Amino acid sequence: MPTAAKLVAALSFAFLAWVVCITIEGVMPEGQRVGYLYPVSIVAGALAGWFVSGAAKRAKYHEAASTGIRTAITAMFVALGTFSIATMLTIAMRGRYRGPMDAVLDVVNQFIDFGTLLLAAPVIVALFFGGAIAGMVTEAAGRRWR
């Protein structure tokens, strides 16, 4: 059921995903294409915000901050998984794999390769502090508009 908290959570985490994309773009190697980084990350953030943080039980603000961090990490894993599977499908359509198991194993390798971009300090700071703030904003909206 749609609530104000879910809407605020979706918008907050979509905005956080946009900010994290800008941060990631700053730490990416020179000349690497961004591609669908922004739309996929924003949709993953909005969906994670709606289903994880927006649906969370209304609690204290420090619990809302931890829920926000959990939501940001969930959105990050959804986006990384989406990029890994899309890259694997692109490579598979070119006939580069010997079999289906090679393709499945390459999803893990792609996940790790994309995940190493997120190990930069500015990205981690943006994810954690932004997630905590977005979680507290969601909590405030849930308390304000019941």
DOMI-828815 format. One record per atom (N, C-alpha, C, O, CB): residue number from 0; x, y, z; atom name. Coordinates in Angstrom, 3 decimals. Glycine has a CB too. Layout:
NUM_X_Y_Z_CA
...
end
This chain:
0_0.832_-1.176_0.000_N
0_0.000_0.000_0.000_CA
0_0.881_1.246_0.000_C
0_1.780_1.355_0.834_O
0_-0.949_-0.006_1.207_CB
1_0.649_2.176_-0.903_N
1_1.472_3.389_-0.960_CA
1_1.265_4.274_0.272_C
1_0.143_4.537_0.704_O
1_1.150_4.183_-2.230_CB
2_2.381_4.712_0.806_N
2_2.339_5.641_1.932_CA
2_3.298_6.793_1.639_C
2_4.115_6.727_0.720_O
2_2.712_4.925_3.276_CB
3_3.179_7.844_2.438_N
3_4.085_8.982_2.263_CA
3_5.519_8.578_2.575_C
3_6.448_9.054_1.923_O
3_3.658_10.158_3.162_CB
4_5.711_7.711_3.553_N
4_7.058_7.270_3.900_CA
4_7.706_6.518_2.738_C
4_8.893_6.692_2.462_O
4_7.023_6.383_5.150_CB
5_6.918_5.679_2.058_N
5_7.468_4.943_0.915_CA
5_7.837_5.886_-0.232_C
5_8.873_5.715_-0.873_O
5_6.460_3.892_0.424_CB
6_6.991_6.875_-0.484_N
6_7.280_7.838_-1.541_CA
6_8.522_8.657_-1.208_C
6_9.392_8.846_-2.059_O
6_6.083_8.764_-1.763_CB
7_8.603_9.134_0.011_N
7_9.771_9.913_0.429_CA
7_11.025_9.040_0.387_C
7_12.089_9.508_-0.017_O
7_9.564_10.494_1.853_CB
8_10.908_7.788_0.798_N
8_12.052_6.879_0.756_CA
8_12.507_6.645_-0.679_C
8_13.706_6.671_-0.958_O
8_11.700_5.544_1.422_CB
9_11.573_6.419_-1.585_N
9_11.937_6.201_-2.989_CA
9_12.639_7.428_-3.561_C
9_13.655_7.304_-4.245_O
9_10.689_5.867_-3.826_CB
10_12.100_8.604_-3.282_N
10_12.725_9.830_-3.801_CA
10_14.076_10.095_-3.142_C
10_15.019_10.512_-3.813_O
10_11.798_11.032_-3.583_CB
11_14.177_9.856_-1.840_N
11_15.430_10.093_-1.123_CA
11_16.545_9.172_-1.621_C
11_17.668_9.617_-1.861_O
11_15.223_9.897_0.381_CB
12_16.232_7.910_-1.771_N
12_17.264_6.972_-2.194_CA
12_17.560_7.083_-3.689_C
12_18.668_6.754_-4.114_O
12_16.847_5.554_-1.855_CB
13_16.612_7.532_-4.486_N
13_16.911_7.825_-5.892_CA
13_17.873_9.008_-5.973_C
13_18.807_8.999_-6.774_O
13_15.607_8.127_-6.689_CB
14_17.643_10.033_-5.135_N
14_18.558_11.173_-5.084_CA
14_19.928_10.741_-4.586_C
14_20.947_11.188_-5.113_O
14_17.993_12.278_-4.184_CB
15_19.964_9.875_-3.574_N
15_21.242_9.363_-3.078_CA
15_21.978_8.596_-4.169_C
15_23.195_8.728_-4.300_O
15_21.023_8.460_-1.855_CB
16_21.265_7.802_-4.950_N
16_21.893_7.056_-6.043_CA
16_22.487_8.015_-7.067_C
16_23.567_7.762_-7.601_O
16_20.874_6.118_-6.718_CB
17_21.797_9.101_-7.342_N
17_22.310_10.103_-8.272_CA
17_23.604_10.723_-7.732_C
17_24.567_10.898_-8.478_O
17_21.251_11.199_-8.522_CB
18_23.625_11.052_-6.450_N
18_24.819_11.642_-5.830_CA
18_25.971_10.642_-5.855_C
18_27.109_11.017_-6.140_O
18_24.521_12.083_-4.372_CB
19_25.691_9.385_-5.562_N
19_26.739_8.357_-5.579_CA
19_27.259_8.148_-7.004_C
19_28.451_7.905_-7.194_O
19_26.202_7.020_-5.001_CB
20_26.386_8.239_-8.002_N
20_26.839_8.124_-9.394_CA
20_27.799_9.250_-9.756_C
20_28.793_9.022_-10.446_O
20_25.639_8.134_-10.351_CB
21_27.509_10.450_-9.299_N
21_28.422_11.571_-9.547_CA
21_29.764_11.305_-8.875_C
21_30.817_11.592_-9.445_O
21_27.814_12.902_-9.033_CB
22_29.725_10.758_-7.665_N
22_30.953_10.437_-6.944_CA
22_31.729_9.331_-7.646_C
22_32.952_9.407_-7.763_O
22_30.635_10.026_-5.509_CB
23_31.028_8.307_-8.112_N
23_31.685_7.207_-8.830_CA
23_32.320_7.717_-10.109_C
23_33.432_7.323_-10.460_O
23_30.684_6.082_-9.147_CB
24_31.614_8.589_-10.800_N
24_32.146_9.142_-12.048_CA
24_33.452_9.899_-11.796_C
24_34.318_9.955_-12.668_O
24_31.111_10.074_-12.706_CB
25_33.588_10.478_-10.607_N
25_34.819_11.185_-10.271_CA
25_35.999_10.272_-10.014_C
25_37.145_10.688_-10.186_O
25_34.596_12.034_-9.077_CB
26_35.746_9.027_-9.602_N
26_36.841_8.104_-9.312_CA
26_37.057_7.071_-10.420_C
26_37.955_6.235_-10.318_O
26_36.575_7.395_-8.004_CB
27_36.246_7.122_-11.470_N
27_36.402_6.170_-12.573_CA
27_37.670_6.481_-13.361_C
27_38.109_7.630_-13.408_O
27_35.168_6.204_-13.506_CB
28_38.257_5.457_-13.980_N
28_39.423_5.707_-14.823_CA
28_39.076_6.631_-15.991_C
28_37.950_6.635_-16.488_O
28_39.989_4.384_-15.349_CB
29_40.046_7.393_-16.406_N
29_39.847_8.350_-17.498_CA
29_39.440_7.623_-18.771_C
29_40.073_6.643_-19.164_O
29_41.128_9.175_-17.741_CB
30_38.399_8.097_-19.403_N
30_37.956_7.536_-20.674_CA
30_36.975_6.384_-20.554_C
30_36.488_5.899_-21.575_O
30_39.127_7.083_-21.438_CB
31_36.665_5.925_-19.345_N
31_35.694_4.844_-19.192_CA
31_34.285_5.406_-19.360_C
31_33.940_6.438_-18.785_O
31_35.848_4.148_-17.808_CB
32_33.485_4.712_-20.155_N
32_32.123_5.176_-20.435_CA
32_31.216_4.963_-19.242_C
32_31.350_3.990_-18.501_O
32_31.553_4.460_-21.652_CB
33_30.293_5.892_-19.073_N
33_29.333_5.804_-17.984_CA
33_28.169_4.898_-18.378_C
33_27.690_4.117_-17.556_O
33_28.822_7.203_-17.599_CB
34_27.716_4.992_-19.612_N
34_26.632_4.136_-20.096_CA
34_25.343_4.349_-19.333_C
34_24.864_5.475_-19.201_O
34_27.035_2.689_-20.007_CB
35_24.782_3.256_-18.831_N
35_23.510_3.294_-18.119_CA
35_23.691_3.402_-16.604_C
35_22.805_3.000_-15.850_O
35_22.700_2.059_-18.451_CB
36_24.815_3.932_-16.153_N
36_25.084_4.026_-14.730_CA
36_24.004_4.808_-14.002_C
36_23.493_4.357_-12.977_O
36_26.429_4.666_-14.497_CB
37_23.658_5.967_-14.518_N
37_22.681_6.816_-13.842_CA
37_21.275_6.212_-13.802_C
37_20.713_6.080_-12.715_O
37_22.628_8.156_-14.519_CB
38_20.688_5.841_-14.939_N
38_19.303_5.338_-14.850_CA
38_19.163_4.048_-14.057_C
38_18.204_3.896_-13.299_O
38_18.758_5.116_-16.230_CB
39_20.099_3.115_-14.213_N
39_19.995_1.846_-13.483_CA
39_20.166_2.088_-11.988_C
39_19.432_1.516_-11.183_O
39_21.052_0.832_-13.988_CB
40_21.115_2.920_-11.612_N
40_21.351_3.184_-10.191_CA
40_20.188_3.936_-9.561_C
40_19.807_3.643_-8.428_O
40_22.639_3.976_-10.006_CB
41_19.620_4.899_-10.276_N
41_18.502_5.659_-9.729_CA
41_17.272_4.771_-9.548_C
41_16.580_4.869_-8.535_O
41_18.167_6.845_-10.640_CB
42_17.003_3.915_-10.513_N
42_15.863_2.988_-10.379_CA
42_16.111_2.000_-9.236_C
42_15.195_1.702_-8.470_O
42_15.623_2.218_-11.710_CB
43_17.343_1.490_-9.116_N
43_17.655_0.572_-8.012_CA
43_17.500_1.275_-6.670_C
43_16.985_0.687_-5.719_O
43_19.087_0.013_-8.155_CB
44_17.941_2.530_-6.581_N
44_17.788_3.290_-5.346_CA
44_16.333_3.533_-5.006_C
44_15.931_3.397_-3.850_O
44_18.512_4.607_-5.452_CB
45_15.540_3.892_-6.002_N
45_14.120_4.153_-5.757_CA
45_13.399_2.879_-5.323_C
45_12.596_2.912_-4.392_O
45_13.454_4.733_-7.017_CB
46_13.675_1.772_-5.980_N
46_13.019_0.511_-5.606_CA
46_13.444_0.045_-4.216_C
46_12.616_-0.410_-3.427_O
46_13.338_-0.577_-6.635_CB
47_14.734_0.161_-3.922_N
47_15.205_-0.233_-2.588_CA
47_14.610_0.685_-1.528_C
47_14.234_0.222_-0.451_O
47_16.751_-0.199_-2.518_CB
48_14.521_1.965_-1.816_N
48_13.920_2.893_-0.868_CA
48_12.466_2.556_-0.605_C
48_12.020_2.560_0.543_O
48_14.037_4.313_-1.377_CB
49_11.731_2.266_-1.654_N
49_10.302_1.956_-1.518_CA
49_10.095_0.666_-0.719_C
49_9.291_0.629_0.212_O
49_9.643_1.829_-2.910_CB
50_10.831_-0.395_-1.092_N
50_10.565_-1.704_-0.520_CA
50_11.305_-1.987_0.780_C
50_10.828_-2.788_1.584_O
50_10.912_-2.743_-1.506_CB
51_12.453_-1.359_1.013_N
51_13.213_-1.653_2.231_CA
51_12.984_-0.580_3.291_C
51_12.465_-0.865_4.370_O
51_14.711_-1.768_1.914_CB
52_13.372_0.641_2.981_N
52_13.279_1.701_3.990_CA
52_11.844_2.185_4.177_C
52_11.422_2.435_5.307_O
52_14.171_2.873_3.603_CB
53_11.106_2.319_3.112_N
53_9.735_2.787_3.223_CA
53_8.822_1.815_3.934_C
53_7.855_2.221_4.578_O
53_9.193_3.069_1.877_CB
54_9.121_0.536_3.821_N
54_8.284_-0.487_4.452_CA
54_8.755_-0.850_5.852_C
54_8.137_-1.683_6.514_O
54_8.254_-1.727_3.595_CB
55_9.846_-0.233_6.313_N
55_10.379_-0.565_7.634_CA
55_9.454_-0.049_8.730_C
55_8.722_0.924_8.551_O
55_11.791_0.021_7.810_CB
56_9.511_-0.722_9.849_N
56_8.717_-0.324_11.004_CA
56_9.219_1.024_11.514_C
56_10.426_1.231_11.642_O
56_8.783_-1.401_12.125_CB
57_8.315_1.918_11.799_N
57_8.688_3.235_12.323_CA
57_9.320_3.074_13.686_C
57_8.727_2.471_14.581_O
57_7.463_4.174_12.403_CB
58_10.529_3.611_13.854_N
58_11.279_3.416_15.084_CA
58_12.005_4.708_15.455_C
58_11.588_5.796_15.057_O
58_12.280_2.248_14.936_CB
59_13.060_4.588_16.195_N
59_13.854_5.746_16.594_CA
59_14.755_6.162_15.432_C
59_14.938_5.422_14.466_O
59_14.697_5.434_17.864_CB
60_15.308_7.362_15.557_N
60_16.099_7.895_14.456_CA
60_17.411_7.133_14.249_C
60_17.856_7.003_13.109_O
60_16.392_9.356_14.700_CB
61_18.034_6.634_15.295_N
61_19.275_5.877_15.080_CA
61_18.981_4.533_14.402_C
61_19.804_4.031_13.637_O
61_20.007_5.647_16.426_CB
62_17.830_3.962_14.677_N
62_17.438_2.741_13.965_CA
62_17.078_3.058_12.515_C
62_17.332_2.255_11.617_O
62_16.247_2.057_14.673_CB
63_16.489_4.223_12.294_N
63_16.170_4.633_10.926_CA
63_17.444_4.873_10.125_C
63_17.488_4.593_8.927_O
63_15.301_5.901_10.931_CB
64_18.483_5.392_10.784_N
64_19.761_5.605_10.100_CA
64_20.370_4.268_9.677_C
64_20.897_4.151_8.571_O
64_20.743_6.375_11.011_CB
65_20.302_3.269_10.545_N
65_20.846_1.957_10.171_CA
65_19.998_1.304_9.080_C
65_20.531_0.606_8.217_O
65_20.922_1.035_11.402_CB
66_18.693_1.524_9.112_N
66_17.844_1.030_8.024_CA
66_18.196_1.725_6.715_C
66_18.185_1.100_5.655_O
66_16.354_1.245_8.357_CB
67_18.508_3.016_6.786_N
67_18.920_3.747_5.590_CA
67_20.227_3.229_5.018_C
67_20.376_3.118_3.801_O
67_19.052_5.215_5.902_CB
68_21.171_2.913_5.888_N
68_22.445_2.346_5.416_CA
68_22.202_0.983_4.779_C
68_22.776_0.671_3.736_O
68_23.465_2.221_6.584_CB
69_21.347_0.168_5.410_N
69_21.011_-1.141_4.840_CA
69_20.341_-0.988_3.473_C
69_20.601_-1.769_2.558_O
69_20.088_-1.920_5.797_CB
70_19.483_0.015_3.341_N
70_18.807_0.255_2.074_CA
70_19.798_0.701_1.002_C
70_19.710_0.266_-0.146_O
70_17.708_1.305_2.248_CB
71_20.736_1.563_1.371_N
71_21.740_2.024_0.408_CA
71_22.611_0.860_-0.064_C
71_22.942_0.769_-1.246_O
71_22.620_3.128_1.032_CB
72_22.978_-0.021_0.852_N
72_23.787_-1.186_0.477_CA
72_22.971_-2.140_-0.398_C
72_23.503_-2.722_-1.343_O
72_24.301_-1.923_1.741_CB
73_21.698_-2.297_-0.091_N
73_20.832_-3.136_-0.924_CA
73_20.739_-2.580_-2.336_C
73_20.843_-3.331_-3.306_O
73_19.432_-3.246_-0.309_CB
74_20.544_-1.278_-2.459_N
74_20.481_-0.646_-3.783_CA
74_21.792_-0.818_-4.529_C
74_21.798_-1.038_-5.740_O
74_20.143_0.843_-3.655_CB
75_22.906_-0.716_-3.806_N
75_24.207_-0.889_-4.432_CA
75_24.355_-2.306_-4.989_C
75_24.821_-2.487_-6.114_O
75_25.328_-0.590_-3.428_CB
76_23.955_-3.316_-4.198_N
76_24.061_-4.694_-4.665_CA
76_23.121_-4.971_-5.834_C
76_23.479_-5.720_-6.744_O
76_23.765_-5.655_-3.528_CB
77_21.941_-4.388_-5.827_N
77_21.016_-4.563_-6.950_CA
77_21.608_-3.950_-8.220_C
77_21.551_-4.560_-9.288_O
77_19.640_-3.922_-6.630_CB
78_22.167_-2.763_-8.109_N
78_22.766_-2.107_-9.275_CA
78_23.982_-2.889_-9.768_C
78_24.141_-3.086_-10.972_O
78_23.167_-0.659_-8.933_CB
79_24.840_-3.333_-8.852_N
79_26.011_-4.120_-9.262_CA
79_25.595_-5.423_-9.943_C
79_26.182_-5.811_-10.954_O
79_26.900_-4.427_-8.046_CB
80_24.593_-6.093_-9.399_N
80_24.104_-7.320_-10.017_CA
80_23.528_-7.078_-11.398_C
80_23.739_-7.871_-12.316_O
80_23.062_-7.961_-9.141_CB
81_22.796_-5.976_-11.545_N
81_22.222_-5.640_-12.850_CA
81_23.310_-5.380_-13.875_C
81_23.236_-5.874_-15.000_O
81_21.311_-4.418_-12.737_CB
82_24.324_-4.606_-13.492_N
82_25.426_-4.325_-14.411_CA
82_26.209_-5.584_-14.752_C
82_26.622_-5.768_-15.897_O
82_26.360_-3.285_-13.811_CB
83_26.415_-6.453_-13.768_N
83_27.173_-7.681_-14.007_CA
83_26.439_-8.607_-14.973_C
83_27.043_-9.162_-15.890_O
83_27.439_-8.406_-12.685_CB
84_25.146_-8.767_-14.764_N
84_24.369_-9.647_-15.642_CA
84_24.261_-9.050_-17.038_C
84_24.350_-9.780_-18.025_O
84_22.965_-9.892_-15.060_CB
85_24.069_-7.733_-17.141_N
85_23.982_-7.096_-18.458_CA
85_25.293_-7.222_-19.222_C
85_25.288_-7.458_-20.430_O
85_23.605_-5.620_-18.313_CB
86_26.413_-7.067_-18.526_N
86_27.716_-7.220_-19.176_CA
86_27.929_-8.655_-19.629_C
86_28.442_-8.896_-20.722_O
86_28.843_-6.795_-18.230_CB
87_27.535_-9.606_-18.792_N
87_27.666_-11.013_-19.165_CA
87_26.813_-11.332_-20.391_C
87_27.254_-12.058_-21.282_O
87_27.266_-11.919_-17.990_CB
88_25.599_-10.795_-20.439_N
88_24.744_-11.056_-21.601_CA
88_25.319_-10.438_-22.873_C
88_25.229_-11.031_-23.948_O
88_23.334_-10.515_-21.353_CB
89_25.903_-9.264_-22.757_N
89_26.533_-8.633_-23.911_CA
89_27.688_-9.481_-24.427_C
89_27.822_-9.687_-25.634_O
89_27.028_-7.229_-23.552_CB
90_28.513_-9.970_-23.523_N
90_29.641_-10.823_-23.916_CA
90_29.141_-12.154_-24.468_C
90_29.714_-12.686_-25.419_O
90_30.584_-11.064_-22.718_CB
91_28.073_-12.698_-23.876_N
91_27.535_-13.982_-24.335_CA
91_26.966_-13.874_-25.746_C
91_27.084_-14.810_-26.536_O
91_26.452_-14.480_-23.373_CB
92_26.354_-12.745_-26.063_N
92_25.794_-12.573_-27.407_CA
92_26.882_-12.481_-28.465_C
92_26.611_-12.700_-29.646_O
92_24.922_-11.327_-27.459_CB
93_28.073_-12.171_-28.076_N
93_29.207_-12.153_-29.008_CA
93_29.860_-13.522_-29.141_C
93_30.776_-13.700_-29.945_O
93_30.244_-11.135_-28.553_CB
94_29.391_-14.494_-28.355_N
94_29.910_-15.861_-28.448_CA
94_31.274_-16.036_-27.806_C
94_32.064_-16.852_-28.281_O
94_29.989_-16.274_-29.881_CB
95_31.573_-15.317_-26.769_N
95_32.893_-15.350_-26.130_CA
95_33.034_-16.434_-25.066_C
95_34.149_-16.708_-24.622_O
95_33.182_-14.016_-25.511_CB
96_31.948_-17.048_-24.652_N
96_32.014_-18.064_-23.611_CA
96_31.995_-19.448_-24.236_C
96_31.369_-19.666_-25.273_O
96_30.854_-17.905_-22.617_CB
97_32.697_-20.395_-23.584_N
97_32.707_-21.763_-24.074_CA
97_31.453_-22.519_-23.662_C
97_31.034_-23.458_-24.340_O
97_33.935_-22.486_-23.570_CB
98_30.858_-22.109_-22.554_N
98_29.661_-22.787_-22.071_CA
98_28.911_-21.912_-21.086_C
98_29.358_-20.817_-20.744_O
98_30.023_-24.122_-21.422_CB
99_27.768_-22.403_-20.634_N
99_26.967_-21.588_-19.711_CA
99_27.634_-21.378_-18.348_C
99_27.413_-20.352_-17.705_O
99_25.616_-22.234_-19.508_CB
100_28.439_-22.331_-17.909_N
100_29.096_-22.174_-16.612_CA
100_30.132_-21.061_-16.653_C
100_30.321_-20.357_-15.661_O
100_29.754_-23.484_-16.185_CB
101_30.806_-20.893_-17.786_N
101_31.748_-19.782_-17.927_CA
101_31.021_-18.447_-17.809_C
101_31.536_-17.505_-17.207_O
101_32.490_-19.868_-19.273_CB
102_29.840_-18.370_-18.378_N
102_29.053_-17.137_-18.303_CA
102_28.626_-16.851_-16.866_C
102_28.694_-15.708_-16.414_O
102_27.818_-17.232_-19.214_CB
103_28.188_-17.876_-16.153_N
103_27.760_-17.686_-14.765_CA
103_28.941_-17.270_-13.892_C
103_28.801_-16.397_-13.035_O
103_27.117_-18.975_-14.214_CB
104_30.084_-17.880_-14.099_N
104_31.267_-17.507_-13.327_CA
104_31.741_-16.101_-13.659_C
104_32.290_-15.407_-12.804_O
104_32.386_-18.497_-13.575_CB
105_31.529_-15.683_-14.906_N
105_31.946_-14.343_-15.283_CA
105_31.065_-13.275_-14.631_C
105_31.511_-12.141_-14.458_O
105_31.914_-14.195_-16.796_CB
106_29.828_-13.614_-14.268_N
106_28.981_-12.666_-13.548_CA
106_29.648_-12.295_-12.227_C
106_29.645_-11.129_-11.830_O
106_27.565_-13.260_-13.302_CB
107_30.216_-13.282_-11.551_N
107_30.910_-13.013_-10.283_CA
107_32.135_-12.142_-10.535_C
107_32.397_-11.209_-9.777_O
107_31.324_-14.338_-9.587_CB
108_32.888_-12.438_-11.592_N
108_34.063_-11.625_-11.915_CA
108_33.668_-10.191_-12.259_C
108_34.330_-9.246_-11.829_O
108_34.837_-12.248_-13.080_CB
109_32.597_-10.024_-13.030_N
109_32.130_-8.679_-13.370_CA
109_31.660_-7.939_-12.121_C
109_31.907_-6.742_-11.976_O
109_30.994_-8.749_-14.407_CB
110_30.985_-8.646_-11.225_N
110_30.514_-8.062_-9.971_CA
110_31.694_-7.532_-9.161_C
110_31.634_-6.428_-8.619_O
110_29.718_-9.101_-9.150_CB
111_32.753_-8.311_-9.080_N
111_33.950_-7.889_-8.344_CA
111_34.624_-6.717_-9.044_C
111_35.062_-5.776_-8.381_O
111_34.940_-9.061_-8.200_CB
112_34.716_-6.755_-10.377_N
112_35.338_-5.658_-11.116_CA
112_34.586_-4.347_-10.923_C
112_35.196_-3.305_-10.683_O
112_35.410_-5.997_-12.595_CB
113_33.261_-4.402_-11.028_N
113_32.463_-3.192_-10.822_CA
113_32.495_-2.760_-9.355_C
113_32.472_-1.567_-9.051_O
113_31.010_-3.424_-11.274_CB
114_32.548_-3.725_-8.462_N
114_32.562_-3.416_-7.037_CA
114_33.837_-2.735_-6.580_C
114_33.819_-2.000_-5.593_O
114_32.364_-4.662_-6.250_CB
115_34.947_-2.963_-7.277_N
115_36.196_-2.304_-6.883_CA
115_36.129_-0.790_-7.084_C
115_36.849_-0.046_-6.418_O
115_37.367_-2.879_-7.678_CB
116_35.271_-0.331_-7.996_N
116_35.098_1.109_-8.158_CA
116_34.467_1.737_-6.920_C
116_34.666_2.921_-6.646_O
116_34.243_1.402_-9.387_CB
117_33.712_0.946_-6.181_N
117_33.010_1.461_-5.014_CA
117_33.872_1.484_-3.761_C
117_33.417_1.938_-2.711_O
117_31.785_0.644_-4.761_CB
118_35.098_1.005_-3.852_N
118_35.965_0.963_-2.682_CA
118_36.706_2.267_-2.439_C
118_37.498_2.359_-1.501_O
118_36.953_-0.148_-2.828_CB
119_36.467_3.265_-3.254_N
119_37.081_4.571_-3.032_CA
119_36.416_5.243_-1.835_C
119_35.211_5.102_-1.624_O
119_36.966_5.465_-4.300_CB
120_37.194_5.960_-1.069_N
120_36.698_6.592_0.156_CA
120_35.525_7.544_-0.086_C
120_34.573_7.517_0.694_O
120_37.820_7.344_0.827_CB
121_35.541_8.390_-1.133_N
121_34.385_9.277_-1.316_CA
121_33.086_8.531_-1.585_C
121_32.016_8.974_-1.167_O
121_34.650_10.227_-2.448_CB
122_33.171_7.414_-2.272_N
122_31.970_6.634_-2.576_CA
122_31.424_5.989_-1.306_C
122_30.214_5.988_-1.079_O
122_32.275_5.553_-3.639_CB
123_32.305_5.444_-0.484_N
123_31.872_4.812_0.763_CA
123_31.248_5.843_1.694_C
123_30.222_5.576_2.320_O
123_33.056_4.115_1.457_CB
124_31.863_7.018_1.788_N
124_31.326_8.082_2.642_CA
124_29.953_8.521_2.138_C
124_29.027_8.703_2.929_O
124_32.294_9.288_2.686_CB
125_29.823_8.691_0.828_N
125_28.533_9.109_0.263_CA
125_27.457_8.058_0.513_C
125_26.318_8.400_0.831_O
125_28.667_9.371_-1.246_CB
126_27.811_6.775_0.372_N
126_26.834_5.708_0.609_CA
126_26.382_5.659_2.070_C
126_25.186_5.590_2.353_O
126_27.425_4.358_0.207_CB
127_27.329_5.696_2.979_N
127_26.966_5.522_4.381_CA
127_26.280_6.757_4.959_C
127_25.215_6.643_5.566_O
127_28.198_5.194_5.195_CB
128_26.872_7.925_4.779_N
128_26.248_9.121_5.339_CA
128_24.955_9.473_4.603_C
128_23.973_9.874_5.228_O
128_27.221_10.300_5.280_CB
129_24.952_9.325_3.287_N
129_23.730_9.578_2.525_CA
129_22.633_8.602_2.878_C
129_21.468_8.987_2.977_O
129_24.011_9.510_1.045_CB
130_22.993_7.327_3.073_N
130_22.002_6.331_3.472_CA
130_21.416_6.626_4.836_C
130_20.212_6.482_5.047_O
130_22.616_4.954_3.472_CB
131_22.272_7.042_5.769_N
131_21.790_7.369_7.111_CA
131_20.852_8.578_7.074_C
131_19.809_8.580_7.727_O
131_22.976_7.644_8.054_CB
132_21.224_9.590_6.317_N
132_20.384_10.796_6.213_CA
132_19.058_10.469_5.537_C
132_18.000_10.908_5.987_O
132_21.119_11.908_5.428_CB
133_19.119_9.686_4.441_N
133_17.887_9.321_3.735_CA
133_16.984_8.467_4.622_C
133_15.762_8.600_4.564_O
133_18.215_8.566_2.432_CB
134_17.564_7.601_5.435_N
134_16.763_6.806_6.364_CA
134_16.082_7.667_7.406_C
134_14.927_7.424_7.759_O
134_17.625_5.770_7.045_CB
135_16.796_8.684_7.907_N
135_16.189_9.573_8.904_CA
135_15.128_10.475_8.285_C
135_14.137_10.801_8.938_O
135_17.264_10.425_9.575_CB
136_15.324_10.880_7.035_N
136_14.301_11.670_6.336_CA
136_13.050_10.829_6.134_C
136_11.933_11.326_6.282_O
136_14.831_12.185_4.971_CB
137_13.232_9.564_5.797_N
137_12.099_8.661_5.641_CA
137_11.361_8.479_6.962_C
137_10.131_8.452_6.998_O
137_12.566_7.306_5.106_CB
138_12.119_8.354_8.037_N
138_11.504_8.223_9.364_CA
138_10.709_9.474_9.717_C
138_9.600_9.378_10.243_O
138_12.579_7.961_10.436_CB
139_11.268_10.646_9.430_N
139_10.558_11.895_9.717_CA
139_9.270_11.984_8.905_C
139_8.244_12.430_9.419_O
139_11.457_13.108_9.417_CB
140_9.316_11.569_7.658_N
140_8.112_11.592_6.819_CA
140_7.080_10.594_7.328_C
140_5.881_10.873_7.316_O
140_8.467_11.284_5.354_CB
141_7.546_9.436_7.773_N
141_6.617_8.445_8.311_CA
141_5.926_8.920_9.575_C
141_4.763_8.599_9.818_O
141_7.342_7.159_8.590_CB
142_6.655_9.690_10.382_N
142_6.040_10.215_11.607_CA
142_5.106_11.385_11.299_C
142_4.067_11.548_11.939_O
142_7.124_10.657_12.603_CB
143_5.484_12.183_10.328_N
143_4.700_13.380_10.023_CA
143_3.388_13.035_9.321_C
143_2.330_13.555_9.674_O
143_5.515_14.335_9.157_CB
144_3.466_12.152_8.323_N
144_2.271_11.827_7.533_CA
144_1.909_10.359_7.771_C
144_2.385_9.477_7.057_O
144_2.508_12.104_6.002_CB
145_1.110_10.114_8.724_N
145_0.687_8.731_9.025_CA
145_-0.512_8.358_8.208_C
145_-1.012_7.239_8.321_O
145_0.372_8.558_10.512_CB
end
